[in-house]
Amino acid sequence: MEDCSLLLESKINPNTAYQKQQDTLIVWSEAENYDLALSFQEKAGCDEIWEKICQVQGKDPSVDITQDLVDESEEERFDDMSSPGLELPSCELSRLEEVAELVASSLPSPLRREKLALALENEGYIKKLLELFHVCEDLENIEGLHHLYEIIKGIFLLNRTALFEVMFSEECIMDVIGCLEYDPTLSQPRKHREFLTKTAKFKEVIPISDPELKQKIHQTYRVQYIQDMVLPTPSVFEENMLSTLHSFIFFNKVEIVGMLQEDEKFLTDLFAQLTDEATDEEKRQELVNFLKEFCAFSQTLQPQNRDAFFKTLSNMGILPALEVILGMDDTQVRSAATDIFSYLVEYNPSMVREFVMQEAQQNDDVSKKLTEQKITSKDILLINLIIEHMICDTDPELGGAVQLMGLLRTLVDPENMLATANKTEKTEFLGFFYKHCMHVLTAPLLANTTEDKPSKDDFQTAQLLALVLELLTFCVEHHTYHIKNYIINKDILRRVLVLMASKHAFLALCALRFKRKIIGLKDEFYNRYIMKSFLFEPVVKAFLNNGSRYNLMNSAIIEMFEFIRVEDIKSLTAHVIENYWKALEDVDYVQTFKGLKLRFEQQRERQDNPKLDSMRSILRNHRYRRDARTLEDEEEMWFNTDEDDMEDGEAVVSPSDKTKNDDDIMDPISKFMERKKLKESEEKEVLLKTNLSGRQSPSFKLSLSSGTKTNLTSQSSATSLPGSPGSPGSPGSPGSPGSVPKSTSQPAAITTKGGLVGLVDYPDDDEDDDEDEDKEDTLPVSKKAKFES
């Protein structure tokens, strides 16, 4: 303690057993049922106190315990008193207090508990005590009833299965519950027996013909009630003393599940009535609740028994039955059916996937036949019912939708498909899911994003769309070409980014997270799709609308651009700088955007000066993996180069000396910066548009000029938007400011290939030597002379 106050003062008794545990803990007992422990932060402090204790008791500090835990002389006296067994007082009203004291005094000692339990078993003492209970109730002997409460509670803490079998028998269990009603700490006794006999009713949704099974169900319910409602909450020391009670309930449930599972007639009747249209709603609700509890009991089974259990349910047709139940209008029935479905998915998702794929195949066959007969049919798949219930959840907090989204995520997770015997499960199921189910999942998203902002932006809709986006983001991360084809063909990313305009920040962040996951893949198919549709525009707009606020939106957007810069995604870097630099150049509280601009300029410089790029690649060859032969050839070429071929001021530096000569590397870059300043004086800018609308019309366009002036087409004279395909101002079109003939020295040319607008592929380091001649043809005369001198 910082104030040095006294925490504990205890006299070291020469006969007390002190025990050191785990090098930092000293425990001992004082008086009866009074345990103490000293916990030290450091081992040294514990050792210091332990040495003092051992010094007082005359013990060696190397021991972990100073005295025997059990006082042998006391145990010997107890053995003499109770030999050959513990002698219990006669079961009379006048001696109930003596019996209660004996039970209480026996609980602290394991040996005494054992002897007391044996005495209670052998003498039929429990039944005699319950007879006294009836006498005390008839006489209204409250003191005797209080003693019986303490005795029965103590017998529970003996933790003996043999005693529980007597107490929980049909003839004794209600009297045991009656004894536990008279808690001395309560002013009035409880009425547990009245609840169990009058309020709680046993319903047989399907008649149970086996009397043993019926008795076992009654017993388990009552014992569970005793554990949950009748017995007081156990203390820390009593918790372990009730482990046998937990085990008793556990094994009862195992027996019930096994007996029901073996009763084929019972299960057949159950599923028949569940799916029968003639079954009334109340009866069906009882059947579903029973099946739900039946599945909950199965969680107590061992793995091999659980396998047999779910296999039996599958053979009985539980999945087709669930499909029928989920299609009903009763909300409570559907909720219970969802819980049952979750047990199946969590246990064996492959079983569910196999069922829905077979169902889809059967529906396809039926639809084909009906089409030939010019008859239409509506296919209803189990997995689509789950998606529809998720979308249509009426709970304001969407509790059910969250549960269903978790189940769908489990079903589409490739990680739990790998361990199956069928190696094609991933391909087959994902093909099925994207063909039959994905359009149902994305329906609310597409319906709400037809304009420039969400058509519905209430809290519940935003929550639902956030759930859909969470699942789609998971698909982007774990699925491959399936989700890629779907996103690009359906233009999903553009629709998702409409949600960046939502008033709910969490939904806008979900949309941004979806795009960030796509960019994180560094897939050029995605990148070309993003550039063609100008899908950075909603992000930049949201960034500008966020203003100077330092919040999660601000940080998340900056992080996305920082990722592009750090990972040097060339195509996206050029796209962002060419189209949005004017909107971002004033952001100086982070260096992200200036770093992006520098990356872009370095790319252009490498195009202008391929020899310089080749030199850099050699100086930084530790970034690339090359085989030994390639490295030797490159070094030989380097050292055979005459110094006259190098530009003034350039030094020949070996890779090992790189750390010493970093300043020399920056010399060509500084020359580039000087040339850049001259070029900037000649650049012409396209005016910043104020209206951020239109799929193909980015608001921020930076027009790059070549050495010779390029005529800019006036926006007012253009008949189409600058960003529209084929318009004079669109990137890649012959007359656009961003495109120049190949023979000019324009450094950032835009090319059109396969209908997509994309940047020129920049030469890789490994290909520089092969392209030197081509590059020299595009250099200005002055540069050629400089490099050839």
C-alpha positions in Angstrom: 0.0 0.0 0.0 1.3 3.5 -0.8 0.1 4.9 2.6 1.8 2.0 4.4 -1.4 1.1 6.2 -1.7 -2.2 8.1 -3.4 -4.9 5.9 -3.2 -8.0 8.1 -1.9 -8.9 11.5 -1.7 -12.6 12.4 0.2 -14.4 15.1 2.4 -17.2 13.9 1.1 -20.2 15.7 3.7 -23.0 16.2 1.1 -25.7 15.4 -0.5 -24.0 12.4 0.2 -25.6 9.0 1.5 -22.9 6.6 1.8 -23.8 2.9 3.8 -22.0 0.2 2.3 -22.3 -3.3 3.6 -21.1 -6.7 6.5 -19.1 -5.2 4.3 -16.1 -4.4 1.5 -17.4 -2.2 1.3 -18.4 1.4 -2.0 -20.0 2.7 -3.1 -21.2 6.1 -6.2 -21.6 8.3 -7.2 -19.9 11.5 -10.0 -21.2 13.7 -12.7 -23.3 11.9 -13.6 -22.6 8.3 -11.4 -19.4 8.3 -8.8 -19.6 5.5 -6.3 -16.9 4.8 -3.9 -16.3 2.0 -1.0 -13.9 1.4 -0.2 -13.1 -2.2 3.0 -11.4 -3.2 3.9 -9.5 -6.3 7.5 -10.6 -6.2 9.0 -14.0 -5.2 11.6 -12.2 -2.9 8.9 -10.8 -0.7 7.2 -14.2 -0.3 10.6 -15.9 0.5 11.3 -13.3 3.2 8.0 -13.9 5.1 8.3 -17.6 4.6 11.7 -17.7 6.3 10.3 -15.8 9.3 7.4 -18.3 9.6 9.8 -21.3 9.3 12.1 -19.7 11.9 9.3 -19.4 14.5 8.1 -23.0 13.9 11.7 -24.3 13.7 11.4 -25.6 10.2 13.7 -25.6 7.2 12.7 -22.8 4.7 13.2 -25.3 1.8 9.9 -27.1 2.7 6.6 -26.1 1.1 4.5 -26.9 4.1 5.4 -26.5 7.8 3.0 -28.9 9.4 0.9 -31.9 8.3 -2.5 -30.7 7.1 -4.4 -33.3 9.2 -4.0 -33.5 12.9 -3.2 -37.2 13.3 -4.1 -37.4 17.0 -7.5 -35.8 16.3 -8.2 -38.3 13.4 -7.2 -41.2 15.7 -9.6 -40.0 18.3 -12.3 -39.7 15.7 -11.5 -43.2 14.3 -11.8 -44.6 17.9 -15.1 -42.9 18.4 -16.6 -44.0 15.1 -15.1 -47.5 14.7 -16.1 -49.6 12.8 -18.2 -46.8 11.4 -19.8 -43.5 12.4 -22.5 -44.0 15.0 -25.4 -41.7 14.2 -27.8 -40.4 16.8 -31.2 -42.1 16.9 -33.6 -40.5 14.4 -35.9 -38.6 16.9 -37.3 -35.2 17.1 -35.4 -34.4 20.3 -32.1 -35.3 18.6 -32.5 -33.4 15.3 -30.2 -30.6 16.6 -27.5 -33.1 17.5 -27.8 -34.7 14.0 -27.5 -31.2 12.4 -24.4 -30.4 14.4 -22.8 -33.8 13.5 -23.4 -33.2 9.8 -22.0 -29.7 9.9 -18.9 -30.8 11.8 -18.2 -33.6 9.4 -18.2 -31.5 6.2 -14.7 -29.9 6.6 -12.9 -33.3 6.8 -12.9 -35.6 3.8 -12.5 -38.7 6.1 -15.5 -37.6 8.3 -17.6 -36.9 5.2 -16.9 -40.4 3.9 -17.8 -42.1 7.2 -21.0 -40.0 7.5 -22.1 -40.9 3.9 -21.5 -44.6 4.6 -23.6 -44.4 7.8 -26.4 -42.6 6.0 -26.4 -45.2 3.2 -26.3 -48.3 5.5 -28.9 -47.4 8.0 -31.6 -46.0 5.6 -31.3 -42.8 7.7 -32.6 -40.4 4.9 -36.0 -42.1 4.8 -36.3 -41.9 8.6 -35.4 -38.2 8.4 -38.1 -37.6 5.8 -40.7 -39.4 8.1 -39.7 -36.9 10.8 -40.3 -34.1 8.3 -44.0 -35.1 8.0 -44.3 -35.2 11.8 -42.7 -31.7 12.1 -45.0 -30.3 9.5 -48.1 -31.8 11.1 -47.0 -30.4 14.5 -45.9 -27.1 12.9 -42.5 -27.6 14.6 -40.6 -24.8 12.9 -37.4 -25.4 14.9 -37.4 -29.0 13.8 -38.0 -28.0 10.2 -35.1 -25.6 10.3 -32.8 -28.4 11.6 -34.0 -30.7 8.8 -33.2 -28.0 6.3 -29.6 -27.8 7.6 -29.3 -31.7 7.6 -30.7 -32.1 4.0 -28.5 -29.3 2.7 -25.5 -30.9 4.4 -26.3 -34.3 2.8 -26.3 -32.6 -0.6 -22.7 -31.3 0.1 -21.5 -34.8 0.9 -21.5 -35.2 -2.9 -22.4 -38.9 -3.0 -24.3 -40.5 -6.0 -25.7 -43.3 -3.8 -27.3 -40.7 -1.5 -28.7 -38.8 -4.5 -30.3 -42.0 -5.9 -32.2 -42.3 -2.6 -33.1 -38.7 -2.3 -34.3 -38.3 -5.9 -36.4 -41.5 -6.0 -40.0 -41.1 -6.8 -41.1 -41.6 -3.2 -38.6 -39.2 -1.6 -37.8 -36.3 -4.0 -40.9 -34.2 -3.1 -40.2 -34.6 0.6 -36.6 -33.5 0.0 -37.8 -30.4 -1.8 -40.2 -29.8 1.2 -37.4 -29.9 3.7 -35.5 -27.3 1.6 -38.5 -24.9 1.7 -37.8 -24.1 5.4 -34.7 -22.0 5.1 -33.9 -20.5 8.6 -32.8 -17.2 7.0 -36.3 -16.7 5.4 -39.3 -15.3 7.3 -41.7 -17.4 5.3 -41.2 -20.9 3.8 -41.0 -21.2 0.0 -43.7 -23.1 -1.9 -41.7 -25.2 -4.3 -43.9 -28.3 -4.0 -47.0 -26.3 -4.9 -45.3 -25.0 -8.0 -44.1 -28.4 -9.1 -47.5 -30.2 -8.5 -49.9 -27.4 -9.6 -48.2 -24.9 -11.8 -45.7 -26.9 -13.8 -47.5 -29.3 -16.1 -45.9 -32.2 -18.0 -47.0 -32.1 -21.6 -46.6 -35.2 -23.9 -46.5 -33.7 -27.3 -46.1 -37.2 -28.6 -47.3 -40.0 -26.2 -44.4 -41.7 -24.4 -45.2 -45.4 -24.0 -42.0 -46.3 -22.0 -42.7 -45.7 -18.3 -39.0 -45.8 -17.4 -38.4 -42.9 -19.9 -41.3 -40.9 -18.5 -40.1 -41.4 -15.0 -36.5 -40.3 -16.0 -37.9 -37.1 -17.6 -39.9 -36.2 -14.4 -36.8 -36.9 -12.2 -34.5 -34.8 -14.4 -36.8 -31.8 -14.4 -37.2 -31.9 -10.6 -33.5 -32.3 -9.9 -32.7 -29.5 -12.3 -35.3 -27.4 -10.5 -33.6 -28.2 -7.1 -30.2 -27.2 -8.5 -31.5 -23.9 -10.1 -34.2 -22.8 -7.8 -34.3 -24.6 -4.4 -30.7 -24.9 -3.3 -29.1 -21.6 -2.3 -26.3 -20.3 -4.5 -23.2 -22.3 -3.4 -20.3 -20.4 -1.9 -16.8 -20.7 -3.4 -16.0 -23.5 -1.0 -19.3 -25.4 -1.7 -19.1 -25.2 -5.5 -16.9 -28.3 -5.8 -19.1 -30.1 -3.3 -22.0 -30.1 -5.8 -20.1 -31.6 -8.7 -21.9 -35.0 -8.3 -25.2 -33.2 -8.6 -24.2 -31.7 -11.9 -23.1 -35.1 -13.1 -26.3 -36.7 -12.0 -28.3 -34.3 -14.2 -25.8 -34.7 -17.1 -26.1 -38.5 -17.2 -29.9 -38.4 -16.9 -30.0 -36.2 -20.0 -27.7 -38.6 -21.8 -30.0 -41.5 -21.0 -33.1 -39.6 -22.1 -31.6 -38.7 -25.4 -30.5 -42.3 -26.0 -33.9 -43.7 -25.1 -35.7 -41.2 -27.4 -33.3 -41.8 -30.2 -33.9 -45.6 -30.1 -37.7 -45.1 -30.2 -38.2 -44.9 -34.0 -42.0 -44.7 -33.7 -41.7 -41.7 -31.4 -39.4 -39.8 -33.8 -41.5 -40.8 -36.9 -44.7 -39.5 -35.3 -42.8 -36.3 -34.3 -41.6 -35.3 -37.8 -44.9 -36.4 -39.4 -46.9 -34.1 -37.2 -44.4 -31.3 -37.6 -44.8 -31.2 -41.3 -48.5 -32.0 -41.5 -50.6 -29.0 -42.6 -53.5 -30.2 -40.5 -51.5 -29.8 -37.3 -52.9 -26.7 -35.4 -50.5 -23.9 -34.6 -50.4 -24.5 -30.8 -49.6 -28.2 -31.2 -46.9 -27.4 -33.8 -45.3 -24.9 -31.4 -45.2 -27.5 -28.7 -43.6 -30.0 -31.1 -41.0 -27.5 -32.2 -40.1 -26.5 -28.7 -39.8 -30.2 -27.8 -37.4 -30.8 -30.7 -35.4 -27.7 -29.7 -35.0 -29.0 -26.2 -34.2 -32.4 -27.6 -31.3 -30.9 -29.6 -30.1 -28.9 -26.6 -29.9 -32.1 -24.6 -27.7 -33.6 -27.3 -25.0 -31.1 -26.5 -24.2 -33.1 -23.4 -23.4 -36.2 -25.5 -19.9 -37.5 -26.2 -18.7 -36.8 -29.8 -19.4 -40.3 -31.1 -22.9 -40.3 -29.5 -23.6 -36.9 -30.9 -22.6 -38.2 -34.4 -25.2 -40.9 -34.1 -27.8 -38.5 -32.8 -27.6 -36.0 -35.6 -27.3 -38.8 -38.2 -30.6 -40.2 -36.9 -32.3 -36.8 -37.1 -30.9 -36.4 -40.6 -32.3 -39.7 -41.7 -35.7 -38.8 -40.2 -35.8 -35.7 -42.4 -35.1 -32.9 -40.0 -33.9 -30.5 -42.6 -37.0 -30.8 -44.9 -39.1 -30.4 -41.8 -37.2 -27.2 -40.8 -37.8 -25.9 -44.3 -41.6 -26.4 -43.9 -41.5 -24.8 -40.4 -39.5 -21.8 -41.4 -42.0 -21.1 -44.2 -44.8 -20.6 -41.7 -46.1 -17.3 -40.4 -45.8 -18.1 -36.6 -42.9 -16.0 -35.3 -42.3 -18.1 -32.2 -42.3 -21.3 -34.2 -39.8 -19.8 -36.7 -37.6 -18.7 -33.8 -37.4 -22.1 -32.3 -36.8 -23.6 -35.7 -33.9 -21.2 -36.2 -32.3 -22.4 -32.9 -32.6 -26.0 -34.1 -31.0 -25.0 -37.4 -28.1 -23.4 -35.6 -27.5 -26.7 -33.7 -27.2 -28.5 -37.1 -25.0 -25.8 -38.7 -22.6 -25.6 -35.7 -22.3 -29.4 -35.5 -22.0 -30.3 -39.2 -22.2 -27.5 -41.8 -21.3 -30.0 -44.6 -24.5 -31.9 -43.9 -26.5 -28.7 -44.4 -24.6 -27.7 -47.5 -25.1 -31.2 -49.0 -28.9 -31.0 -48.4 -29.3 -27.5 -50.0 -27.3 -28.4 -53.1 -29.4 -31.6 -53.6 -32.5 -29.6 -53.1 -31.4 -27.1 -55.7 -30.6 -29.8 -58.2 -34.1 -31.4 -57.7 -35.7 -27.9 -58.1 -33.7 -27.4 -61.3 -34.9 -30.7 -62.7 -38.5 -30.0 -61.7 -38.3 -26.4 -63.2 -36.9 -27.8 -66.4 -39.8 -30.2 -66.8 -42.4 -27.6 -65.9 -40.8 -25.2 -68.4 -41.2 -27.8 -71.1 -44.8 -27.9 -70.2 -45.0 -24.1 -70.1 -45.8 -24.1 -66.3 -43.9 -21.8 -63.9 -42.9 -22.7 -60.4 -41.3 -20.8 -57.5 -38.2 -22.5 -56.1 -37.9 -22.1 -52.3 -34.6 -23.1 -50.9 -33.8 -23.6 -47.2 -30.8 -21.3 -47.3 -32.9 -18.6 -49.1 -35.5 -18.9 -46.4 -32.8 -18.2 -43.8 -31.6 -15.1 -45.8 -35.2 -13.8 -46.1 -35.8 -14.2 -42.4 -32.6 -12.3 -41.8 -33.7 -9.5 -44.1 -37.2 -9.4 -42.7 -36.3 -9.5 -39.0 -38.8 -7.2 -37.2 -36.7 -6.9 -34.0 -35.5 -3.2 -33.8 -32.1 -4.5 -32.6 -32.0 -7.3 -35.2 -31.1 -10.0 -32.7 -32.4 -12.8 -34.9 -30.7 -11.3 -38.0 -27.4 -11.3 -36.3 -27.8 -15.0 -35.4 -28.8 -15.9 -38.9 -25.9 -13.9 -40.4 -23.5 -15.9 -38.2 -25.0 -19.2 -39.5 -24.7 -18.0 -43.2 -21.1 -17.0 -42.5 -20.4 -20.5 -41.2 -22.0 -22.1 -44.2 -20.0 -20.1 -46.7 -16.7 -20.3 -44.8 -14.2 -22.3 -46.9 -12.2 -23.1 -43.8 -14.7 -25.6 -42.6 -15.0 -27.1 -46.1 -11.4 -28.3 -46.2 -11.6 -31.2 -43.8 -14.4 -32.9 -45.7 -13.9 -36.1 -47.7 -15.5 -34.4 -50.8 -12.7 -32.2 -52.2 -15.0 -30.5 -54.6 -17.4 -29.2 -51.9 -15.9 -25.7 -51.9 -16.3 -25.3 -55.7 -19.7 -26.9 -55.9 -21.2 -25.1 -52.9 -19.9 -21.6 -53.8 -21.1 -22.1 -57.4 -24.6 -23.0 -56.0 -24.5 -20.1 -53.5 -23.7 -17.4 -56.1 -26.1 -18.8 -58.6 -29.2 -19.3 -56.3 -28.7 -17.3 -53.2 -26.4 -14.2 -53.6 -29.1 -12.2 -55.4 -31.4 -12.7 -52.4 -28.7 -11.5 -50.0 -27.9 -8.4 -51.9 -31.5 -7.5 -52.8 -31.9 -4.9 -49.9 -28.6 -3.4 -50.8 -29.3 -2.9 -54.5 -32.9 -1.7 -53.7 -31.6 1.0 -51.4 -28.8 2.3 -53.6 -30.4 3.2 -56.9 -29.7 7.0 -56.4 -26.7 9.0 -55.3 -27.7 8.5 -51.6 -29.5 5.7 -49.7 -33.3 5.8 -50.4 -34.0 4.6 -46.9 -31.6 5.7 -44.1 -33.4 4.8 -40.9 -31.5 3.0 -38.1 -33.0 -0.5 -38.6 -32.3 -0.4 -42.4 -28.8 0.8 -41.8 -28.2 -2.1 -39.3 -29.5 -4.6 -41.8 -27.3 -3.2 -44.6 -24.3 -3.3 -42.3 -24.9 -7.0 -41.6 -25.1 -7.7 -45.4 -21.9 -5.7 -46.0 -20.2 -7.7 -43.2 -21.0 -10.9 -44.9 -20.0 -9.6 -48.4 -16.7 -8.4 -46.9 -16.1 -11.9 -45.5 -16.8 -13.3 -49.0 -14.3 -10.9 -50.6 -11.6 -12.1 -48.1 -12.3 -15.8 -48.3 -13.8 -16.4 -51.8 -11.9 -16.0 -55.1 -13.3 -15.6 -58.6 -16.9 -16.2 -57.5 -17.2 -12.9 -55.6 -14.9 -11.1 -58.0 -17.1 -11.9 -61.0 -20.2 -11.0 -59.0 -18.9 -7.6 -57.9 -17.7 -6.6 -61.3 -20.6 -7.9 -63.3 -23.2 -6.5 -61.0 -21.3 -3.3 -60.3 -21.7 -4.0 -56.6 -18.9 -1.8 -55.3 -20.4 1.3 -56.9 -23.7 0.6 -55.2 -22.0 -0.1 -51.9 -20.2 3.2 -52.0 -23.5 5.0 -52.2 -23.8 4.1 -48.5 -20.8 6.4 -47.9 -23.5 9.2 -48.0 -25.5 7.6 -45.1 -26.1 9.7 -42.0 -25.1 6.7 -39.9 -21.4 6.6 -39.5 -21.2 2.9 -38.8 -22.8 2.1 -42.2 -20.5 4.5 -44.1 -17.6 2.8 -42.4 -18.9 -0.6 -43.4 -19.0 0.5 -47.0 -15.5 1.9 -46.7 -14.3 -1.4 -45.1 -15.7 -3.3 -48.0 -13.7 -1.3 -50.5 -10.6 -1.4 -48.3 -10.8 -5.2 -48.3 -10.9 -5.2 -52.1 -8.0 -2.8 -52.4 -6.1 -5.0 -49.9 -6.1 -7.9 -52.4 -4.0 -5.8 -54.8 -5.9 -7.5 -57.7 -5.5 -5.7 -61.0 -9.0 -6.9 -62.2 -10.5 -5.0 -59.2 -8.2 -2.1 -59.7 -9.2 -1.6 -63.4 -12.8 -1.9 -62.4 -12.3 0.8 -59.7 -10.5 3.1 -62.1 -13.0 2.7 -65.0 -15.9 3.6 -62.8 -14.1 6.3 -60.8 -15.0 4.6 -57.5 -12.7 6.8 -55.5 -15.0 9.7 -56.0 -17.5 8.8 -53.2 -14.5 8.2 -50.8 -12.9 11.6 -51.6 -16.3 13.3 -51.3 -16.9 11.7 -47.9 -13.4 12.8 -46.9 -14.0 16.4 -47.9 -17.4 16.4 -46.3 -15.9 15.1 -43.1 -13.8 18.3 -43.0 -11.2 18.8 -40.3 -12.9 16.4 -37.8 -10.5 13.9 -36.4 -12.7 10.8 -36.2 -12.8 7.2 -37.4 -14.0 8.1 -40.8 -11.0 10.5 -41.3 -8.5 7.9 -40.1 -10.0 5.0 -42.1 -9.9 7.0 -45.4 -6.3 8.1 -44.8 -5.3 4.6 -43.9 -6.7 3.3 -47.2 -4.6 5.9 -49.2 -1.6 5.2 -47.1 -1.9 1.5 -47.9 -1.9 2.3 -51.6 1.2 4.5 -51.1 3.1 2.0 -48.9 2.3 -1.0 -51.1 3.1 1.1 -54.2 0.0 0.1 -56.2 1.0 2.0 -59.3 -2.2 2.0 -61.2 -4.3 3.3 -58.3 -1.6 5.8 -57.4 -1.7 7.3 -60.9 -5.5 7.2 -61.0 -5.8 9.1 -57.6 -3.3 11.7 -58.4 -4.5 12.4 -62.0 -8.1 12.7 -61.0 -8.2 13.9 -57.4 -5.0 15.7 -56.6 -6.5 19.2 -56.7 -8.9 18.2 -54.0 -6.3 16.5 -51.8 -3.2 18.7 -52.3 -4.0 21.0 -49.4 -4.2 18.1 -46.8 -0.9 18.6 -45.1 -1.6 17.3 -41.5 -0.5 13.9 -42.9 2.1 13.2 -45.5 0.0 10.5 -47.2 -1.2 12.5 -50.2 2.1 14.3 -50.8 3.7 10.8 -50.6 1.3 9.5 -53.2 2.2 12.5 -55.5 5.9 11.7 -55.0 5.3 8.1 -55.9 3.4 9.2 -59.0 6.2 11.5 -60.1 8.8 8.8 -59.5 6.8 6.6 -61.8 6.8 9.3 -64.5 10.5 9.8 -64.0 11.2 6.1 -64.5 9.3 6.3 -67.8 11.3 9.3 -68.9 14.6 7.9 -67.7 14.7 4.1 -67.9 18.5 4.0 -67.3 18.1 5.8 -64.0 15.4 3.3 -63.1 17.7 0.4 -64.0 20.4 1.9 -61.7 18.0 2.2 -58.8 16.9 -1.4 -59.2 20.6 -2.5 -59.0 21.3 -0.3 -56.0 18.2 -1.7 -54.3 18.5 -5.3 -55.4 18.0 -6.5 -51.8 14.3 -5.9 -52.5 14.1 -8.5 -55.2 14.8 -12.2 -55.3 17.0 -13.2 -58.2 18.9 -16.3 -58.9 22.7 -16.3 -58.5 23.5 -16.4 -62.2 21.4 -13.3 -62.9 23.2 -11.4 -60.0 26.6 -12.3 -61.4 25.8 -11.1 -64.9 24.5 -7.9 -63.5 27.5 -7.2 -61.4 29.8 -8.0 -64.3 27.9 -5.6 -66.5 28.1 -2.9 -63.8 31.8 -3.1 -63.1 32.6 -3.2 -66.9 30.8 0.0 -67.4 33.1 3.0 -68.1 32.9 5.8 -65.7 32.6 8.2 -68.7 29.2 6.6 -69.4 27.8 7.8 -66.1 26.4 11.2 -65.6 28.5 13.8 -63.7 28.1 13.4 -60.0 27.0 9.8 -60.1 29.1 7.3 -58.2 29.4 3.6 -58.8 28.1 2.1 -55.6 28.0 -1.6 -54.8 24.9 -2.9 -53.0 26.9 -3.4 -49.8 27.8 0.2 -49.7 24.3 1.4 -50.2 23.9 2.6 -46.6 26.9 4.9 -47.0 25.9 6.6 -50.2 22.2 7.3 -50.0 22.8 10.9 -50.7 24.3 10.1 -54.0 21.2 8.3 -55.1 19.1 11.4 -54.5 21.1 13.4 -57.0 19.1 12.3 -60.1 15.9 12.8 -58.1 16.9 16.4 -57.3 17.5 17.1 -61.0 14.1 15.6 -61.7 12.5 18.0 -59.2 14.1 21.0 -60.9 12.7 19.8 -64.3 9.3 19.3 -62.6 9.2 22.9 -61.5 9.7 24.0 -65.1 6.9 21.7 -66.3 4.5 22.9 -63.7 4.7 26.4 -65.0 3.3 25.1 -68.4 0.6 22.9 -67.0 -3.1 23.8 -67.6 -5.8 22.7 -65.1 -9.3 21.6 -65.7 -11.6 23.6 -63.5 -12.8 21.9 -60.3 -16.4 20.8 -60.6 -18.6 21.5 -57.7 -21.2 18.8 -58.4 -19.9 15.4 -57.4 -22.3 13.3 -59.5 -22.2 10.9 -62.4 -20.6 7.5 -62.5 -18.0 8.4 -65.1 -17.4 12.1 -64.2 -14.8 12.5 -61.4 -14.9 16.0 -59.9 -11.1 16.3 -59.6 -9.1 16.0 -62.8 -5.4 17.0 -63.2 -4.5 17.6 -66.9 -0.9 16.8 -67.7 0.8 18.6 -70.5 3.7 17.5 -72.6 6.7 19.5 -73.8 4.5 21.0 -76.6 1.3 22.6 -75.7 -1.9 20.6 -76.1 -5.2 22.2 -76.9 -7.9 21.7 -74.3 -11.4 21.2 -75.4 -13.7 23.6 -73.5 -16.2 21.9 -71.2 -19.0 24.3 -72.3 -18.6 23.3 -75.9 -18.6 19.6 -75.1 -21.8 17.8 -75.8 -21.2 15.1 -73.2 -19.7 15.0 -69.7 -15.9 15.0 -69.4 -16.0 11.6 -67.8 -18.5 9.9 -70.1 -17.2 7.2 -72.4 -16.2 8.5 -75.8 -16.5 12.2 -74.8 -13.6 14.5 -75.7 -12.6 14.9 -72.1 -12.7 11.3 -71.1 -9.4 9.7 -70.2 -8.0 7.6 -73.0 -10.0 9.2 -75.8 -8.0 10.7 -78.7 -8.8 14.3 -77.8 -8.6 14.2 -74.0 -6.0 16.2 -72.1 -4.7 13.1 -70.4 -3.7 11.3 -73.7 -1.0 12.1 -76.2 0.5 10.4 -79.2 3.0 7.7 -78.4 5.8 9.5 -80.1 5.6 12.4 -77.7 7.4 12.6 -74.4 4.2 12.6 -72.4 5.1 10.6 -69.3 1.7 9.4 -68.1 -0.2 8.2 -71.1 -3.6 6.5 -70.9 -4.3 3.5 -73.1 -7.6 1.8 -73.9 -7.5 -2.0 -73.9 -10.4 -4.4 -74.1 -12.9 -1.7 -73.5 -11.3 -0.7 -70.1 -9.6 2.6 -69.5 -6.3 1.8 -67.8 -2.8 3.3 -67.4 0.2 2.1 -69.3 1.9 -0.8 -67.7 5.2 0.4 -66.2 8.3 -1.6 -67.0 9.4 -4.0 -64.3 12.9 -3.9 -63.1 13.7 -7.2 -64.7 12.8 -6.0 -68.1 14.6 -2.7 -68.2 17.5 -4.0 -70.3 15.2 -5.3 -72.9 13.4 -2.1 -73.4 16.2 0.4 -73.4 16.2 0.9 -77.2 12.4 1.5 -77.2 12.6 3.9 -74.4 15.4 5.9 -75.9 13.3 6.5 -79.0 10.8 8.4 -76.9 13.3 10.5 -75.0 13.8 14.2 -75.9 16.9 14.9 -78.0 18.6 16.7 -75.1 18.1 13.7 -72.8 19.4 11.3 -75.5 22.6 13.3 -75.8 23.1 13.4 -72.1 22.8 9.6 -71.7 24.9 8.8 -74.8 27.7 11.2 -74.1 
